[in-house]
Amino acid sequence: MHFSSGDVDCYATLQVHPLAHPAVITAAYRALARLLHPDHAGEHTDPPMARLNRAYAILRDPETRRTYDDERAAPTNSPKSPAPAATPPPTATDRRGTVLPYGRYAGWALQDLVRQDLDYLRWLLRHPSGRRYQAEIARLLALKATAASSLGRR
């Protein structure tokens, strides 16, 4: 099977990291299908769901996924193909601190997660994918605990 270079990135479509476990890919597909399905989301049309279905069909099968990954990683020698766009570094920062480049909170600063989803932040602190963020997460959680204790709350 050949995947054309004009195809949308399957991992971006499913909002998962390229090294995601198959169970994560399935969970992401199901969550997005609930949001994008034309029967349940009146304002959406069929193309987003069709792209989602195509991405999932490619990534759910281990052999097809391996082929897709190989073609995705292979450099193109075509003179007509544009240069790849620059991607931000994995730990891009902005005025709010480190910004997550993947997962359900891609594009969110760790500082924003303190207010939005402490459970996810605590999970990320323990998970191997959050290893590079451990110092910042620990600092943010300590600040949150200090602020809560000074207010007499936990």
Backbone hydrogen bonds in HBPLUS format (Angstrom, degrees):
<---DONOR---> <-ACCEPTOR-->    atom                        ^
c    i                          cat <-CA-CA->   ^        H-A-AA   ^      H-
h    n   atom  resd res      DA  || num        DHA   H-A  angle D-A-AA Bond
n    s   type  num  typ     dist DA aas  dist angle  dist       angle   num
A0007-ASP N   A0004-SER O   3.11 MM   3  5.62 165.7  2.13 114.1 118.6     1
A0013-THR N   A0009-ASP O   2.91 MM   4  6.17 156.2  1.97 152.3 159.8     2
A0014-LEU N   A0010-CYS O   3.03 MM   4  6.24 155.0  2.09 146.0 151.4     3
A0015-GLN N   A0011-TYR O   2.82 MM   4  5.78 107.9  2.34 131.7 150.1     4
A0016-VAL N   A0011-TYR O   2.99 MM   5  5.30 161.8  2.03 147.3 151.6     5
A0015-GLN N   A0012-ALA O   3.11 MM   3  4.68 145.3  2.23  91.3 101.8     6
A0020-ALA N   A0017-HIS O   2.91 MM   3  5.19 158.7  1.95 124.2 124.6     7
A0024-VAL N   A0021-HIS O   2.92 MM   3  5.29 128.5  2.19 109.9 123.4     8
A0025-ILE N   A0021-HIS O   3.16 MM   4  6.57 154.2  2.23 152.4 160.2     9
A0026-THR N   A0022-PRO O   2.98 MM   4  6.26 159.3  2.02 149.8 154.8    10
A0027-ALA N   A0023-ALA O   2.97 MM   4  6.14 160.0  2.01 142.4 148.1    11
A0028-ALA N   A0024-VAL O   2.86 MM   4  6.03 159.3  1.90 149.5 155.3    12
A0029-TYR N   A0025-ILE O   2.93 MM   4  6.12 159.2  1.97 147.8 153.7    13
A0030-ARG N   A0026-THR O   2.98 MM   4  6.23 166.2  1.99 153.2 156.3    14
A0031-ALA N   A0027-ALA O   2.99 MM   4  6.18 161.6  2.03 149.8 154.8    15
A0032-LEU N   A0028-ALA O   2.94 MM   4  6.08 166.8  1.96 153.3 157.1    16
A0033-ALA N   A0029-TYR O   2.77 MM   4  5.86 151.5  1.85 150.5 159.4    17
A0034-ARG N   A0030-ARG O   3.12 MM   4  6.31 150.0  2.22 141.8 148.0    18
A0035-LEU N   A0031-ALA O   3.37 MM   4  6.69 145.5  2.50 136.8 145.5    19
A0035-LEU N   A0032-LEU O   3.06 MM   3  5.01 119.4  2.44  92.6 107.8    20
A0036-LEU N   A0032-LEU O   2.80 MM   4  5.98 156.3  1.86 155.7 162.4    21
A0037-HIS N   A0033-ALA O   2.90 MM   4  5.36 141.9  2.05 142.3 146.2    22
A0040-HIS N   A0037-HIS O   3.00 MM   3  5.55 145.2  2.13 116.0 125.6    23
A0041-ALA N   A0037-HIS O   2.91 MM   4  5.90 151.2  1.99 164.0 172.9    24
A0044-HIS N   A0041-ALA O   2.98 MM   3  5.66 148.8  2.08 123.1 131.8    25
A0049-MET N   A0046-ASP O   3.01 MM   3  5.32 115.7  2.44 111.0 126.7    26
A0050-ALA N   A0046-ASP O   2.86 MM   4  6.04 154.7  1.92 159.0 167.0    27
A0051-ARG N   A0047-PRO O   2.91 MM   4  6.12 160.4  1.95 157.0 160.5    28
A0052-LEU N   A0048-PRO O   2.98 MM   4  6.18 155.0  2.05 142.2 149.5    29
A0053-ASN N   A0049-MET O   2.83 MM   4  6.06 160.7  1.87 149.8 154.7    30
A0054-ARG N   A0050-ALA O   2.95 MM   4  6.15 157.2  2.00 146.8 152.9    31
A0055-ALA N   A0051-ARG O   2.94 MM   4  6.13 165.0  1.97 150.4 154.5    32
A0056-TYR N   A0052-LEU O   2.95 MM   4  6.15 162.7  1.98 151.3 156.3    33
A0057-ALA N   A0053-ASN O   2.88 MM   4  6.02 154.2  1.94 145.4 152.9    34
A0058-ILE N   A0054-ARG O   3.10 MM   4  6.34 147.7  2.21 146.1 153.7    35
A0059-LEU N   A0055-ALA O   2.98 MM   4  6.22 164.2  2.01 152.4 156.8    36
A0060-ARG N   A0056-TYR O   2.85 MM   4  5.65 148.0  1.96 151.6 155.8    37
A0065-ARG N   A0061-ASP O   2.83 MM   4  5.93 162.2  1.86 163.4 169.5    38
A0066-ARG N   A0062-PRO O   2.97 MM   4  6.08 154.8  2.03 141.2 147.6    39
A0067-THR N   A0063-GLU O   3.04 MM   4  6.31 160.0  2.08 148.7 153.5    40
A0068-TYR N   A0064-THR O   2.85 MM   4  6.06 161.6  1.89 150.0 155.7    41
A0069-ASP N   A0065-ARG O   2.78 MM   4  6.00 163.0  1.81 153.7 158.2    42
A0070-ASP N   A0066-ARG O   2.93 MM   4  6.14 155.4  1.99 146.1 152.9    43
A0071-GLU N   A0067-THR O   2.97 MM   4  6.24 165.0  1.99 154.1 157.5    44
A0072-ARG N   A0068-TYR O   2.81 MM   4  5.93 149.6  1.90 147.8 157.6    45
A0073-ALA N   A0069-ASP O   2.94 MM   4  6.06 144.4  2.07 143.1 151.3    46
A0074-ALA N   A0070-ASP O   3.03 MM   4  6.14 133.7  2.25 140.8 152.9    47
A0081-SER N   A0078-SER O   3.28 MM   3  5.54 151.5  2.36 104.5 112.2    48
A0092-ALA N   A0089-PRO O   3.11 MM   3  5.26 121.5  2.47 136.1 125.4    49
A0099-VAL N   A0092-ALA O   2.73 MM   7  5.50 159.9  1.77 173.2 167.5    50
A0094-ASP N   A0097-GLY O   3.05 MM   3  5.38 152.6  2.13 135.4 141.2    51
A0097-GLY N   A0094-ASP O   2.98 MM   3  5.38 170.1  1.99 120.4 123.6    52
A0110-LEU N   A0098-THR O   2.89 MM  12  5.90 152.2  1.97 166.6 174.6    53
A0100-LEU N   A0108-TRP O   2.88 MM   8  5.74 161.2  1.92 163.3 158.1    54
A0107-GLY N   A0100-LEU O   2.70 MM   7  5.49 171.2  1.70 164.7 162.7    55
A0106-ALA N   A0103-GLY O   3.17 MM   3  5.29 148.2  2.28 119.2 114.4    56
A0108-TRP N   A0105-TYR O   2.97 MM   3  5.39 157.4  2.02 138.8 138.8    57
A0112-ASP N   A0109-ALA O   2.96 MM   3  5.28 128.8  2.23 104.2 117.3    58
A0113-LEU N   A0110-LEU O   3.03 MM   3  5.16 127.6  2.31  98.6 112.6    59
A0114-VAL N   A0111-GLN O   3.25 MM   3  5.43 143.5  2.39  99.2 108.9    60
A0115-ARG N   A0112-ASP O   3.22 MM   3  5.64 131.1  2.48 104.5 114.7    61
A0116-GLN N   A0112-ASP O   3.09 MM   4  6.27 146.0  2.21 139.9 150.3    62
A0117-ASP N   A0113-LEU O   2.82 MM   4  5.13 151.8  1.90 128.0 137.1    63
A0121-LEU N   A0117-ASP O   3.19 MM   4  6.53 159.6  2.23 148.4 154.2    64
A0122-ARG N   A0118-LEU O   2.86 MM   4  6.13 156.6  1.91 153.7 159.6    65
A0123-TRP N   A0119-ASP O   2.91 MM   4  6.15 152.5  1.99 144.8 153.0    66
A0124-LEU N   A0120-TYR O   2.80 MM   4  6.04 160.8  1.84 153.4 158.6    67
A0125-LEU N   A0121-LEU O   3.02 MM   4  6.22 144.0  2.15 140.4 149.7    68
A0126-ARG N   A0122-ARG O   3.33 MM   4  6.66 141.8  2.49 138.2 146.4    69
A0126-ARG N   A0123-TRP O   3.01 MM   3  5.28 128.1  2.28 102.6 115.7    70
A0127-HIS N   A0123-TRP O   2.91 MM   4  6.07 139.7  2.08 149.0 161.8    71
A0130-GLY N   A0127-HIS O   2.95 MM   3  5.49 153.7  2.02 116.6 124.8    72
A0131-ARG N   A0128-PRO O   3.16 MM   3  5.21 167.9  2.17 109.3 112.2    73
A0133-TYR N   A0130-GLY O   2.83 MM   3  5.26 150.7  1.92 115.3 125.2    74
A0134-GLN N   A0131-ARG O   3.26 MM   3  5.28 168.5  2.28 107.6 111.1    75
A0137-ILE N   A0133-TYR O   2.89 MM   4  6.04 167.5  1.91 165.8 170.0    76
A0138-ALA N   A0134-GLN O   2.89 MM   4  5.93 166.5  1.90 150.9 155.0    77
A0139-ARG N   A0135-ALA O   3.03 MM   4  6.20 156.6  2.09 144.1 150.5    78
A0140-LEU N   A0136-GLU O   2.92 MM   4  6.16 160.5  1.96 149.7 154.9    79
A0141-LEU N   A0137-ILE O   2.84 MM   4  6.06 161.9  1.87 157.0 161.9    80
A0142-ALA N   A0138-ALA O   2.93 MM   4  6.06 152.5  2.01 144.0 151.7    81
A0143-LEU N   A0139-ARG O   2.97 MM   4  6.20 157.1  2.02 148.3 154.4    82
A0144-LYS N   A0140-LEU O   2.97 MM   4  6.18 154.1  2.04 144.5 151.7    83
A0145-ALA N   A0141-LEU O   2.89 MM   4  6.13 159.2  1.94 147.2 152.6    84
A0146-THR N   A0142-ALA O   2.89 MM   4  6.09 158.2  1.94 149.4 155.5    85
A0147-ALA N   A0143-LEU O   2.95 MM   4  6.11 161.9  1.98 147.1 152.1    86
A0148-ALA N   A0144-LYS O   2.88 MM   4  6.09 157.1  1.94 148.4 155.2    87
A0149-SER N   A0145-ALA O   2.87 MM   4  6.04 159.2  1.91 148.5 154.0    88
A0150-SER N   A0146-THR O   2.96 MM   4  6.12 148.9  2.06 145.4 153.7    89
A0151-LEU N   A0148-ALA O   3.17 MM   3  5.18 136.8  2.36  95.2 107.2    90
A0153-ARG N   A0148-ALA O   2.77 MM   5  4.98 154.1  1.84 159.5 150.5    91
A0152-GLY N   A0149-SER O   3.05 MM   3  4.84 154.4  2.12  96.1 104.0    92
